[in-house]
Amino acid sequence: MRLNTVIFDMDGLLIDSEPLWGEAADEIFREYGVRLSEEQYKTTTGLRTREFVHWWFTYFQIGDEELARAEKKIIDLVIDKVQIKGSVMPGVKYIFDFFKRKGMKIGLATSSPHELIEVVTSMCGIRNELQAISSAEDMEYGKPHPMVYLDCAQKLGTHPTQCVCFEDSFNGMIAAKAARMKCVVVPHISQLKEDRWAAADLKLSSLQNFGELHFDLINR
């Protein structure tokens, strides 16, 4: 089937928020006597906040009674940080204009909560460009499960094999491929040369590098 829909991840792809998530997690985890290494943090990038907190609270044997409170603290802190110093990633306007010119349907599929989605889509100036938004926040499964991508495709009335997804995280890439969608990854520059991105249909260093030749390549 020919591609007629594009679905974007959000954090780390449209806005440079991944460092801010890391800062927020570090600040809150310190309250519990926990420090994550950069390598440890990378392994859980793309998970929902509750899964991220649960994973590390279990690993460090902190217990479940503080899970909900720690999750809310991290989300509230990230929202504050994004509003204060979040920056839109290069190429966001370009890539949205590219797919608008093709008349493709455009959606957003993210692990982030609705409050942050509202902040980021406003900052990026894309709220009115999105025909569907799916958040894994309240879903049974988050990324790397494909549920959030399948939900977005369903809202758009599109078969999964007619979708191309843009992702920056490994868990997001796995979710998109499990949904049987094409996936373009735009990893952080520090992770660009890692072998694990081989599962993607295309790897780029920036959204602004995507062009007609790339589209034709993934649309075969």
N, C-alpha and C positions, 0 to 999 in steps of 0.2 A: 504493500500500500504506500502511496505517496504521502509525504508529511504535510499536514495542514494545521498543526498545533505545536506551540512551543510552551514549555513549562519551566519556570525559573525557581531555583532555590533562592534563599534570601541572605542569611548571615554568611559573611565572607565572600559572597558572590556579587551582590548588589550594593552592600555597604560593608565597610571595613570594621566589622563588629567583633570578629573572632578574638582579636587582642583584648577587647573590652570584656567579653565573656570570660577570658582567662584572668583578667585583673579582678573581676567581680568574684569569680570562684576562689581565687587565691585569698582575697580579703575575708570572705566568709569562712572558708575552710580553716584559716588561721585561728578563728574563734574556737575551733574544735581541736586545735593542735595538729593540724594536717597541712603538709606541703606537697604539692604534686610537681614532679619533674616535667620538663617540656615534653619528653617522650611519653610519659604517662598521660598527660593531657591530650596529646594528639590521638591516642587510641580511642578516646571517647568523643571526639569531635563529630558533630552531626546528630548525636543522641538528644532526646528531649531532656529538659533540665531535671525532671524527677528521676529519669533513668540514670543520668549522669551522677546525680547526688547519691542515689541508691547504690550504684556500682561502687563508688569510692567509700561510702560509709560502710558498706559490707566489707570491702577490702581492708579498711583500717579498723574494723570492728568497733564502730562508734555506736551502732544501735539504730533502731527505727523511729524512736520517739521524737527525734529532731528533724526527720526527713522533710516534712511539709514546711516547717518553719525555715529551714535552710534553703529550700527551693524558692520560696517566696522572697527571701532576702536577696538571693542571687538575681532573680528576675527584676525586682524593683531597682536594684543597683545597676544592672545592665541598661535598663530603660533610661535612668538618670545619666549614665555615662554616654549613651548614644546621643541623647539630646544635647549634651554639653560638647562632646568632641567627636561624635561619629562623622565619618566622611564617606560620601558616595564613591563607589569604585569607578575607575576609568572605563569608559565605554558603555555605561548604562543607557544613556539617551540614544547613543548610536545603535545599540543592539535592539532596542525597542522599536526605533524607527525602521530598522532593517526588516523586521518581521511584520510591522504594520504595512509597509509598502507591498509586501507579498500577500497581504490580506489574510494572514494566519491568525488563528485564535491564540490568545495569550493568557496563561494562568500562572499562579504562584503556589508552590507546594513547600511548606516549611515545617520544621520541628518547633519553631518559636511560638510563643503565646500570642493571642489576638492583640493584646495591648501593645506589644512591640511591633507587630505587623502594621498597626495604624501609624505608629511613629515613623517607621522606616519607609513605608510607601508614600507617606507625605513628604518626607525629606528627599526622596528620589524623584518625586513628581510623577509617579506612575500609577497612582490610585485609580484614575479614570481610564487607564489603558488596560487594566486587568479585567477580564471577563469572568474569572473564577479565582477564588482564593481558598486554599485548603490548609488547615493547621492540624498537625498531628497531636496537638496539646490534649484534646479530649478523645482521641481515637484509642482503640484497644491496643494497637501496635504503632510504634514510631519507626523511623528509619533505623536500621537498614531494611525493615519490612517495607514492601511496596505500597502499603495501604494508602498513604497520603497522596502518592502519585496517581493511583487508580481512582481515588476519590475525585481528584481534580479533573482527570480526563472524563469521568462520568458527568461531572457538572458542566463540562464544556461540550458534552455530546460527541466525544471523539473516541475512536477505538485506540487502545494503547499503542498499537503498532504504527499509528499515524502521528505519534508525538515524538518530539525531540526535547530532552531535558538538559538544562545547564546546571552544573554542580561544582562545588569546590572541595567537598569532603569525600573521603572513602566510603563512609556509611551511606551518604547520599547517592554516590555512584552505584553502589550495590542495590539500593532501593530502586533506582531508575531502571537498571538492567533487569532486575527481578520482575519489574512491571512490563517487560518486553518492549521498552522504549529505547530509542537512540539516546546516547548520553555524550555530551560534550563537557569535559572537565576543565576547570580553570583553577588549578591548585595554587596555594600560596607559593611564592617564589622559592621559599626554603624547601618545599616538598616537590618541586617541579620535576626533578630527575628521578624520582622514586619509581621502581619497577611496577608497583601495584596499580598504577594508572593504565596499564596495558589492557585492562578489561573495558575501558571506555572506547567509544567509536572515534573520538577525536580528543586531543589534548592541546590546550592553548595557554599562553602566558597571560593573556588579557582578553576581555570581551571585545575590545576594539580591534582585535586582530582577525575576528571572524568575518569571512567574506563569501562571495558567490561561489568560489571554487570549493570552499569548505562545505557550503550548503549542498552543492551538487554531489559532493563525495558521500555525505551521509544520507542523501535522499535517493540513492540508487536502489 
